[in-house]
Amino acid sequence: MSKKYVKNYLQEGMYGTRLPKESERKKYLGTLRERVAFVLTVGDVMSDRGLDELECQLKKHPKANLLLNGNISYRFLKKEKELAGRFSISHTTVSNPKNDTEIGLVLTSPYAIEIDHIYLKDMVFTSKKEEELAEQSKGIVSKFKNLFD
């Protein structure tokens, strides 16, 4: 046996098998970023922000799984669990006191889906930007109408 083999064997025995993208898995409650459809931070979950968007995302992804941060009290997760139950989406509470993440809830798919904007703040920002562009285009159209009236 070579020293390298023995060292790896001992490492796996003491700390478990090393997983690829381990820091990413810690951040997203045990799943990979490429599988994430929607994320709420701990603050969003505790203040019940994003429930409407979560409902929309649950409708879009009926085969998804909801991962909940176990470091958050049950009373703050109650509404999210009820929503998941209403859409027959399984939910899992992930408890790891060593894992300190700002993520409170993750809607994850069993396969890679590669969605760019997964955070609530990004989605709200994107929709506000779209509304502003729509208002600007309405403004231009209404100006032309006023010129010809």
Secondary structure, 3 states (H helix, E strand, C coil): CCHHHHHHHHHHHHHCCCCCCHHHHHHCCCCCHHHEEEEEEHHHHHCCCCHHHHHHHHHHCCCCEEEEECCCCHHHHHHHHHHHHHCCCCEEEECCCCCCCCEEEEEECCCCCCCCCCEHHHHHHHHHHHHHHHHHHHHHHHHHHHHHC
